Amino acid sequence: GRIINVIGEPIDERGPIPTEHFSAVHAEAPDFVEMSVEQEILVTGIKVVDLLAPYSKGGKIGLFGGAGVGKTV
């Protein structure tokens, strides 16, 4: 891998990064009609969560639990 600063300039003294395409970090949000309306399930790997309370991909969730119960998988 390469090391770059916050504006995308290489700082690892290995020269410029060869690329054909650049994308702006601060870009306009896509139009509403361009967004996907398909819902996908986020597979967490926690069997009980995937079965009883599946999460949709791209949304926000809160997962509460005690220490040592497998929240981080």
KACORTA-V997812 format. One record per helix or strand of 2 or more residues. SS is the DSSP state (2 for helix, 1 for strand). FROM is the first residue (numbers start at 1). TO is the last residue. If there is no record, write none. Layout:
BEGIN
{{SS,FROM,TO} {SS,FROM,TO}}
END
This chain:
BEGIN
{{2,32,34} {1,41,42} {2,47,52} {1,55,56}}
END
